[in-house]
Amino acid sequence: MKKKYVFILTIVLISLLATSGSLAWFSANKEATNEFKMGTVGVEVVENSFKNITDVKIQSYDKAVSVKSLGTKRTYVRVRLIPIWSDHNLPVSNVKLILADNDDWIKGDDGYYYFKYYLTEGQVTSELLAEVEFTELGAEYTGKTFTLKVVAEGVQASHRAWVDVWGIDVLPFEADKAWAGTRES
């Protein structure tokens, strides 16, 4: 009888060892961490000289305007220039925006100026605007303040994002051209 118990106990122990070994084999795992970081699109207007002018005179004022890419994605840029007098009833027909002397910008049918190249992080466009000139200032402009509002927009250059974001079907320039210009830190 003792041999029978030893035999049964031996079989039970062998079964337990085989089962626990199998469970360990089936339950072994290895962790892997996959991190994804989304790219960003960001732009900032870079301008010199005036923000607002009070006591405007019939003359030209230096006003260099360009755009810097702050994001990590390749970015297309467009800019709208909006002249505004502090008295909104005054016409802006006496304001002449003098564009910079380059062909890097194209004026679209929608009133925006489009930069013909995509920017990478830290790159700055060539200048869009060089000067603002005033003509025919009557007495109604005395003491009024002039502001040039510069609205810059950026959109990722890939996946035709401009269609959804800007609502245009075709870019007014040839796509996928890199800007070989400067990079600021």
C-alpha positions, 0 to 999 in steps of 0.5 A, a space after each residue: 500500500 505504501 508503494 501505491 501512495 508513493 506512486 500516486 504522489 510521484 505522479 501528482 508531483 510530476 503533473 504539478 511540475 509539468 503544469 506549473 512549467 507550462 503555465 509559466 511558459 504561457 504566461 511569460 510576457 515582454 513589455 514594449 512601449 511605443 511613443 508617438 509624438 505629434 508634429 506641430 504647426 506654428 507661425 509668428 509674424 516678424 516685423 520691424 518698425 511701427 505697430 501704430 502711427 499717430 499724426 501720420 504724414 504724407 510719406 513712406 514708413 519702413 515696415 518689413 514683414 516676414 513670417 517665422 515657422 515655430 512648428 516641427 512640421 513642414 509648413 505653408 504660410 499665407 498672410 493678409 495685410 489689413 490697414 485700419 484707421 482708428 476711426 473706422 469710417 475713414 477710407 484706407 484708399 490713401 494707404 499704399 502697401 509697398 511689397 518687398 522686391 522679390 518673387 517669393 510671394 504670390 497674391 491669391 484671389 482670396 486677398 491673401 499673400 502665399 509664400 511659395 515654399 514650405 518652411 521647416 522649424 525656425 525658418 523665416 520667409 523673405 520679406 513680404 512688405 517693405 513700406 507703407 506710404 500715405 497719400 492725400 491726408 485731409 483734416 479728418 485724419 488729424 489725430 487719428 491712428 493708423 494700424 496695419 494688422 498682419 494676419 499670418 496663417 500656417 498649415 502643414 504641407 503634407 496630406 493636402 491639409 490646405 484643402 480642409 484648413 484654408 478651404 482652397 482646392 489648389 495652391 497658387 504655386 507649385 507644391 513641395 518646394 523647400 525654402 532655402 532661406 534663413 533659419 533663426 534660433 
